[in-house]
Amino acid sequence: MRRKTCLLFIFILCIEQISCLGLKTNCYVEGTSYQAICTCGGEYKWGENGGGRFGVDLFKQIIWSSGSENIQDLKTITYEGCNSNSIFTLDLDAKYPHVNLIEFKNSGPVNIYFRGSVDKGNLTILFKNIHGSGKLHFGAGSVVLRGSLDYCVRPCGAKFPFEEDKRPVPPGLEKNTCNVCTANSFLNLKFKTVEHVMLHNLFIGEYEEGLSGGTVIKADDVQTFRVEDGSMRQVQNAGIDAGGCWNGRNECSCSDVLGTEYSSDSSIIGLPIVVAILVLITIAIVFGFVIRKALMNRGTAVPTIEMA
């Protein structure tokens, strides 16, 4: 019975999220393997490779579609001409260090779930002429971006504080502590002629000491640009040209839409906390009054506190 209930829950969850698997992606890789050109090609069925909780893995789709894993020199990926909702996972930890441009263009709604690190050099992800506003994995928009990313931190060969003198340093910050990554690796997110952009639960803020890189966002000819939850700390706003910008449900200036950190539910969450505290105080007062009255009815002396 429990197993049937669990399976029913999973089935309902899949229906609510539009698709647990996503669309098939057909890719053509040029003979030089420098460029992959992809489009959609039907939906996945249960048991087929490629599906996932947050859509299909774009890099694996290229491998399966081309029939070869020998795409280490791949530099450009173009996904175009799909009018259906496209849902992808984009794992930047995939071992394709030469990819510097991924573009989605002339298509219907696109949802990207990010994970991994921006640490192999600069990467540009361009969304161009994306239309529609399908509900895609907890967010509605023409382009919905979710997930989280890390960056290159303390790259080997770079100089950091305390390394040129003999002062004591905290554990983990010694001179020989570094990471093999490419310094100044930036992710450039560009939106061109996109109806509705939504950054939902997107954690791309920068926090760590010794960080070398980050994210830059630029948008042109966008109708609406919305940020809801997540972290945008130190994310660079290179210019957002939109008809309107929103932090959650609050309209704001497009120059301030990225902010630092924002939670659209902060006011909603705060209200129940205040109400809960008031309820507990009320219960304590009522309980104390009842105890006091019961003791008085039994003739028990009730201690009082005299004010000085």
DOMAR-612019 format. One line per field, with one value per residue (C-alpha): x, y, z. Coordinates in pm, 1 decimal, decimal comma. Layout:
BEGIN
x: (X; ...)
y: (Y; ...)
z: (Z; ...)
This chain:
BEGIN
x: (0,0; 279,9; 457,0; 144,5; 96,9; 459,6; 429,5; 106,5; 279,4; 568,5; 324,3; 132,9; 460,5; 564,6; 233,5; 258,1; 607,3; 495,7; 754,2; 994,3; 1188,2; 1180,1; 1210,3; 1441,0; 1716,6; 1853,0; 2201,2; 2426,1; 2796,6; 3014,8; 3302,4; 3551,2; 3341,3; 3376,8; 3003,1; 2685,6; 2350,1; 2047,7; 1668,9; 1387,5; 1264,0; 971,2; 921,2; 1102,6; 924,6; 979,6; 1300,6; 1476,0; 1804,6; 1827,3; 1535,7; 1573,9; 1400,1; 1506,9; 1493,5; 1746,9; 2123,6; 2223,3; 2579,5; 2467,2; 2206,6; 2481,4; 2676,8; 2375,9; 2249,4; 2587,7; 2673,6; 3018,3; 3183,8; 3471,4; 3360,2; 3629,9; 3707,8; 3347,5; 3334,3; 2981,5; 2637,3; 2327,6; 1974,9; 1704,0; 1369,2; 1172,9; 830,2; 760,5; 868,6; 1236,1; 1368,8; 1741,0; 1998,5; 2322,9; 2610,5; 2912,1; 3134,1; 3104,3; 3444,7; 3418,4; 3664,7; 3663,9; 3291,9; 3268,8; 2925,7; 2587,4; 2296,9; 1923,9; 1738,8; 1418,4; 1231,3; 949,3; 996,2; 1331,0; 1406,4; 1765,6; 1870,0; 2234,5; 2487,0; 2864,7; 3137,5; 3238,9; 3612,1; 3737,0; 3743,1; 3476,2; 3139,8; 2860,7; 2503,9; 2281,2; 1901,9; 1776,3; 1422,7; 1260,6; 882,3; 590,6; 548,5; 500,4; 501,1; 832,9; 940,1; 806,9; 846,4; 662,5; 844,5; 999,4; 1336,8; 1345,2; 1684,9; 1729,8; 1999,5; 2337,0; 2692,7; 3039,0; 3341,6; 3717,0; 3859,9; 4229,7; 4362,6; 4715,3; 4967,6; 4769,0; 4891,4; 4682,6; 4714,5; 4973,1; 5171,5; 5447,1; 5526,9; 5574,0; 5256,1; 5060,1; 4764,2; 4451,9; 4447,6; 4350,7; 4499,4; 4860,3; 5071,4; 5059,2; 4678,3; 4530,5; 4283,6; 4339,8; 4105,8; 4126,3; 4151,9; 3898,0; 3644,3; 3317,6; 2970,5; 2802,8; 2423,7; 2275,3; 1908,4; 1813,2; 1449,1; 1307,5; 950,6; 976,6; 1293,1; 1267,8; 1558,4; 1392,4; 1583,9; 1904,1; 2205,2; 2493,6; 2615,4; 2985,0; 3100,3; 3435,0; 3766,6; 4010,8; 3733,7; 3847,0; 3549,8; 3174,2; 2862,1; 2764,7; 2403,4; 2289,9; 1942,3; 1814,3; 1460,2; 1302,6; 940,4; 970,4; 1268,1; 1198,3; 1414,8; 1252,5; 1451,5; 1814,1; 2132,4; 2281,1; 2556,7; 2820,2; 2658,2; 2732,2; 2445,2; 2579,8; 2249,6; 1897,9; 1672,7; 1324,0; 968,8; 954,2; 1156,5; 1038,7; 1188,4; 935,4; 597,9; 742,4; 817,9; 1155,2; 1417,4; 1596,9; 1927,5; 1844,0; 1667,1; 1965,8; 2031,8; 2226,0; 1994,5; 1619,7; 1344,1; 999,9; 849,7; 1030,4; 728,1; 498,1; 724,3; 768,0; 394,8; 331,2; 630,5; 488,8; 143,4; 291,7; 475,6; 158,8; -38,4; 222,2; 219,2; -160,3; -161,5; 94,3; -116,0; -437,2; -267,6; -120,2; -458,4; -627,9; -362,5; -388,1; -767,3; -754,1; -511,2; -725,9; -1035,6; -847,1; -747,0; -381,7; -189,5; -69,0; 269,6; 276,0; 565,0; 586,9; 726,4; 995,3)
y: (0,0; 239,6; 159,8; 236,5; 561,6; 658,4; 582,5; 782,3; 1077,0; 1063,4; 1045,7; 1351,2; 1538,6; 1465,9; 1591,5; 1910,8; 1981,7; 1948,4; 1677,8; 1480,0; 1379,7; 1664,3; 1670,7; 1465,7; 1671,5; 1594,6; 1730,6; 1747,7; 1777,5; 1909,3; 1693,2; 1917,9; 1872,7; 2243,7; 2314,2; 2127,8; 2235,5; 2100,4; 2110,8; 1919,9; 1586,2; 1444,6; 1356,2; 1091,3; 781,1; 606,3; 402,6; 605,1; 777,4; 1148,9; 1233,8; 1391,4; 1582,7; 1913,4; 1816,3; 1656,2; 1696,9; 1903,7; 1771,2; 1408,2; 1477,7; 1586,3; 1267,0; 1037,4; 1220,7; 1231,3; 875,3; 973,0; 1101,5; 1240,4; 1601,2; 1730,0; 2017,0; 2137,2; 2518,1; 2625,0; 2479,0; 2615,2; 2508,4; 2649,3; 2606,0; 2437,2; 2582,2; 2342,8; 2396,3; 2299,4; 2195,7; 2133,4; 2069,1; 2245,3; 2091,2; 2318,6; 2057,0; 1849,1; 1784,2; 2015,3; 2292,7; 2461,0; 2545,1; 2924,4; 2987,1; 2823,1; 2988,4; 2926,3; 3107,2; 3125,3; 2897,9; 2872,2; 2882,2; 2756,5; 2645,2; 2593,3; 2434,7; 2524,3; 2330,3; 2303,7; 2566,0; 2849,6; 2781,6; 2680,6; 3023,8; 3265,6; 3124,8; 3315,0; 3185,7; 3376,4; 3365,9; 3528,7; 3560,0; 3339,4; 3372,8; 3242,4; 3213,6; 2849,6; 2740,4; 2562,8; 2401,0; 2639,2; 2948,0; 3109,5; 3292,2; 3273,4; 3203,5; 3063,5; 3010,0; 2813,2; 2626,4; 2734,4; 2791,1; 2811,0; 2999,1; 2974,2; 3033,4; 3077,9; 2967,5; 2830,1; 3094,2; 3389,2; 3593,0; 3633,6; 3826,9; 3699,7; 3513,6; 3771,9; 3799,6; 3573,4; 3653,3; 3351,2; 3250,3; 3047,9; 2678,8; 2635,2; 2969,6; 2861,9; 2958,5; 2611,6; 2596,2; 2660,4; 2519,6; 2411,6; 2647,6; 2933,7; 3274,0; 3542,7; 3293,7; 3478,3; 3363,8; 3612,3; 3575,6; 3765,5; 3809,3; 3955,2; 3994,4; 3771,8; 3826,7; 3735,7; 3659,5; 3500,8; 3418,2; 3189,5; 3033,2; 3109,4; 3114,8; 3274,0; 3515,3; 3544,8; 3485,6; 3310,5; 3478,4; 3463,4; 3454,0; 3496,9; 3535,8; 3585,0; 3648,3; 3938,8; 3989,3; 4198,1; 4220,9; 4406,2; 4431,5; 4235,5; 4285,4; 4184,9; 4088,6; 3928,2; 3799,6; 3577,1; 3420,7; 3313,7; 3518,2; 3778,4; 3910,7; 4092,6; 3979,9; 4255,3; 4435,9; 4533,7; 4694,0; 4555,1; 4713,2; 4589,5; 4717,7; 4649,6; 4479,9; 4303,5; 4173,4; 3904,6; 4080,1; 4427,9; 4639,6; 4810,6; 4990,4; 4766,5; 4903,5; 4763,7; 4441,3; 4216,5; 4368,5; 4136,1; 3879,3; 3874,0; 3647,3; 3722,1; 3526,2; 3711,6; 3921,5; 3621,8; 3406,4; 3679,5; 3719,9; 3359,6; 3385,9; 3698,5; 3540,7; 3223,4; 3425,8; 3618,3; 3292,6; 3139,3; 3448,2; 3440,0; 3070,2; 3131,4; 3413,5; 3211,7; 2903,6; 3107,8; 3262,5; 2919,9; 2776,8; 3078,4; 3054,1; 2679,8; 2730,0; 3006,3; 2783,9; 2514,4; 2769,0; 2747,8; 3066,0; 3207,2; 3376,9; 3737,0; 3954,7; 4289,6; 4571,2; 4773,8)
z: (0,0; 92,0; -233,7; -436,5; -245,5; -312,5; -684,1; -702,6; -533,5; -780,3; -1072,8; -948,1; -892,5; -1249,6; -1386,8; -1180,2; -1305,8; -1669,7; -1739,8; -1524,7; -1831,3; -2080,8; -2457,0; -2671,0; -2821,9; -3165,5; -3224,6; -3524,9; -3450,6; -3730,0; -3849,0; -3673,5; -3355,8; -3277,9; -3301,6; -3206,0; -3351,3; -3164,0; -3167,3; -2998,3; -3128,6; -2931,2; -2565,0; -2364,5; -2246,1; -1916,6; -1921,3; -2188,5; -2117,6; -2064,9; -1836,7; -1496,8; -1217,5; -1372,2; -1738,2; -1967,7; -1941,7; -2244,7; -2269,9; -2247,2; -2512,3; -2750,1; -2681,4; -2727,3; -3032,7; -3208,3; -3104,2; -2985,2; -2669,5; -2875,4; -2848,5; -2616,2; -2856,3; -2868,7; -2853,7; -2948,6; -2878,9; -3055,2; -2960,4; -3188,2; -3355,5; -3077,0; -2998,2; -2710,0; -2348,7; -2328,2; -1987,2; -1939,3; -1671,8; -1753,6; -1559,2; -1598,1; -1434,8; -1751,6; -1905,3; -2204,7; -2115,3; -2456,6; -2471,4; -2464,1; -2616,5; -2559,2; -2738,2; -2728,4; -3004,1; -3206,8; -2967,5; -2718,0; -2337,8; -2205,4; -1849,9; -1735,4; -1406,7; -1336,9; -1135,3; -1125,4; -1141,3; -1369,6; -1352,2; -1698,7; -1863,3; -1982,3; -2089,4; -2264,7; -2255,8; -2496,7; -2511,7; -2832,7; -2966,2; -2701,7; -2686,3; -2482,9; -2106,9; -2020,1; -1656,8; -1620,9; -1294,1; -1029,2; -1246,0; -1535,2; -1811,3; -2155,0; -1993,5; -1639,1; -1474,1; -1150,3; -958,5; -822,8; -941,1; -788,2; -916,8; -937,6; -588,3; -503,2; -843,1; -839,0; -940,6; -806,7; -510,8; -198,9; 128,8; 381,1; 115,6; 83,1; 453,9; 752,3; 942,0; 1070,3; 858,7; 937,8; 842,0; 479,4; 369,4; 360,9; 60,5; -91,5; -78,5; -421,2; -669,8; -1028,8; -1211,8; -1460,1; -1294,5; -1391,1; -1529,4; -1591,1; -1689,1; -1922,5; -1926,7; -2221,1; -2310,7; -2648,2; -2757,1; -2482,9; -2370,0; -2000,6; -1800,8; -1456,6; -1224,3; -972,9; -682,6; -870,2; -638,7; -828,4; -560,7; -474,6; -117,8; -83,8; -5,7; -295,8; -555,4; -915,0; -1147,8; -1130,2; -1337,3; -1562,9; -1676,1; -1973,2; -2125,9; -2433,4; -2568,5; -2282,0; -2180,3; -1813,0; -1594,4; -1257,6; -972,0; -711,6; -426,4; -458,7; -429,3; -664,1; -437,4; -648,9; -974,4; -1225,6; -1395,8; -1739,3; -1836,3; -1825,7; -2087,9; -2000,8; -2001,8; -1628,7; -1352,1; -1037,2; -713,5; -635,6; -658,8; -611,1; -916,2; -898,1; -1101,3; -1351,9; -1224,3; -879,3; -976,0; -904,1; -563,2; -335,1; -181,5; -199,4; -77,9; -211,1; 77,4; 357,6; 455,1; 421,3; 636,5; 899,3; 961,4; 1078,0; 1313,8; 1479,0; 1501,3; 1654,5; 1920,3; 2009,2; 2033,0; 2267,5; 2489,4; 2502,1; 2592,1; 2869,5; 3017,4; 3004,7; 3150,0; 3434,4; 3508,9; 3520,3; 3755,1; 3983,7; 4001,0; 4071,0; 4357,0; 4503,6; 4488,2; 4686,2; 4948,4; 4861,1; 4915,5; 4590,3; 4611,3; 4502,0; 4399,6; 4572,4; 4366,9; 4541,1)
